[in-house]
Amino acid sequence: MNAIEEIKNYILYLKTQCSLSVSLHPLEKEALILPSELITFNIHENSYCICVKTDPAAQKHCAEKQKRVLEKCKDGSFCGICHAGVQEYIYPIRRGESLIGFISVGGYRCEESDSYLQRTAERFSIPREQLYTAYGTLKKEMPDKQQIDTLLYPLCAMLELAYCKQETCEGGEDLID
């Protein structure tokens, strides 16, 4: 089994056995995730995020906000709330000292949800009732950060190791084929 397959299987384990909504958010030119099966994990799968991203402007806004998330990753993992009101844990993806993306464990409601939902409905072409219904499908309670750290640090290490191996292989063929 190659590194990509192992990473994919671990993410599927986190999703199915631990009920975590895990997504990978690489930089545009990143060369491990984008050309591999891991690209399927480049989307938030919860109903609310899918609802918000039905509006092209909201989808573009979300992609632009990821640059700020990446900037904040320089200080390590953290818990935050996205522009649409989804609470999530964020973990940096590194290649050596370079920050090349982040992992999100999200799909949780935040306490200030009404203001986020109102602002999202007003800013984008999404009916308020539709947003509220979709938001209701998000999980109510965030898991303990220590528990998430225990589950996510191995994924971070797997990705970093895959990048190191990719750089030592000729073009990374052994990892992504």
C-alpha positions in Angstrom: 0.0 0.0 0.0 1.4 3.4 -0.9 1.4 6.6 1.2 -1.6 8.1 -0.6 -3.7 5.0 0.0 -2.7 4.9 3.7 -3.7 8.6 4.1 -6.9 8.0 2.3 -7.7 5.0 4.5 -6.9 7.0 7.7 -9.2 9.9 6.6 -12.0 7.4 5.9 -11.4 5.9 9.3 -11.7 9.3 10.9 -14.9 9.9 9.0 -16.6 6.5 9.5 -15.4 5.3 12.8 -14.8 8.6 14.6 -17.7 10.6 12.9 -15.4 13.5 12.0 -15.9 15.7 9.0 -12.3 16.0 7.7 -11.3 18.0 4.7 -7.9 18.8 3.1 -7.2 22.3 1.8 -4.0 22.5 -0.2 -2.4 25.5 -1.8 -3.3 25.8 -5.5 0.1 24.5 -6.7 0.5 21.8 -4.2 1.7 18.5 -5.8 0.6 15.6 -3.5 -3.1 16.1 -2.9 -4.3 17.8 -6.0 -3.2 15.1 -8.6 -4.2 12.2 -6.4 -7.3 10.5 -4.9 -6.9 12.8 -1.9 -8.5 15.6 -3.9 -11.9 14.0 -3.0 -11.4 15.2 0.5 -11.1 18.9 -0.6 -14.7 19.7 0.2 -16.8 20.2 3.3 -19.5 17.5 3.0 -22.0 18.9 5.5 -25.4 20.1 4.2 -24.9 23.6 5.4 -21.6 24.2 3.6 -23.0 22.6 0.5 -26.1 24.9 0.8 -23.9 28.0 1.2 -21.7 27.1 -1.8 -24.7 26.9 -4.1 -24.2 30.6 -4.6 -21.0 31.1 -6.7 -20.2 34.3 -4.9 -20.3 32.5 -1.6 -18.1 29.7 -2.9 -15.6 32.3 -4.2 -15.7 34.1 -0.8 -15.0 30.9 1.0 -12.0 30.1 -1.1 -10.6 33.6 -0.5 -11.1 33.3 3.2 -8.9 30.2 3.1 -5.9 32.4 2.6 -6.5 34.0 6.0 -6.9 30.5 7.6 -3.6 29.5 6.0 -1.9 32.6 7.4 -3.2 31.8 10.9 -1.9 28.2 10.6 1.6 29.6 10.8 1.1 29.5 14.6 -0.1 25.9 14.6 -3.5 24.3 15.1 -6.4 26.3 16.3 -10.2 26.3 16.7 -12.1 29.0 14.7 -15.4 29.9 13.1 -15.7 30.3 9.3 -17.3 33.3 7.6 -20.6 31.4 7.5 -20.7 30.4 11.1 -19.3 26.8 11.1 -17.0 26.0 14.0 -13.9 23.9 13.1 -10.5 22.8 14.2 -7.7 23.7 11.8 -4.4 21.9 11.5 -1.5 23.0 9.2 -0.1 20.8 6.5 3.6 21.3 6.2 6.4 20.3 3.8 9.4 20.7 6.0 9.3 24.3 7.1 6.8 25.4 4.4 3.1 25.7 5.1 1.3 24.2 2.1 -2.3 23.8 3.2 -4.5 22.9 6.1 -6.8 20.2 7.4 -10.2 21.1 8.7 -12.3 19.1 11.2 -15.6 20.9 11.0 -19.3 20.8 10.8 -20.1 22.2 14.3 -22.6 25.0 15.2 -21.4 28.1 17.0 -23.1 30.1 19.8 -23.4 33.2 17.6 -25.1 31.4 14.8 -27.9 33.8 14.2 -25.7 36.7 13.3 -23.6 34.5 10.9 -26.8 33.1 9.3 -28.3 36.6 8.9 -25.1 38.0 7.4 -24.7 35.0 5.0 -28.4 35.2 3.8 -28.1 39.0 3.2 -24.7 38.8 1.5 -25.5 35.9 -0.8 -28.5 34.8 -2.8 -29.6 32.0 -0.4 -33.0 32.0 1.3 -32.8 32.4 5.0 -35.1 29.4 5.7 -32.9 27.2 3.6 -29.8 28.3 5.5 -31.5 27.8 8.9 -32.7 24.3 7.9 -29.2 23.3 6.6 -27.5 24.8 9.7 -29.7 22.6 11.9 -28.0 19.6 10.4 -24.6 20.6 11.9 -23.4 18.9 15.0 -24.2 20.8 18.2 -21.1 20.1 20.3 -17.4 20.3 19.4 -15.3 17.3 20.5 -12.6 17.9 23.0 -9.5 19.5 21.4 -7.1 17.0 23.0 -9.1 14.1 21.5 -9.0 15.7 18.1 -5.3 16.5 18.5 -4.7 12.8 19.2 -6.5 11.8 16.1 -5.2 14.5 13.7 -1.5 14.7 14.6 -0.9 11.3 13.0 -2.6 12.5 9.8 -0.4 15.6 9.8 2.6 13.4 10.2 1.5 11.1 7.4 1.1 14.0 5.0 4.4 15.5 5.9 6.2 12.1 5.5 4.5 11.7 2.1 5.8 15.0 1.0 9.3 14.2 2.2 9.2 10.9 0.3 7.8 12.6 -2.7 10.7 15.0 -2.8 13.3 12.2 -2.5 11.6 10.1 -5.3 12.0 11.1 -8.9 8.9 13.1 -9.4 7.0 11.3 -6.7 5.7 8.5 -9.0 6.0 5.8 -6.4 3.6 7.7 -4.1 0.9 8.9 -6.4 0.7 6.1 -9.0 
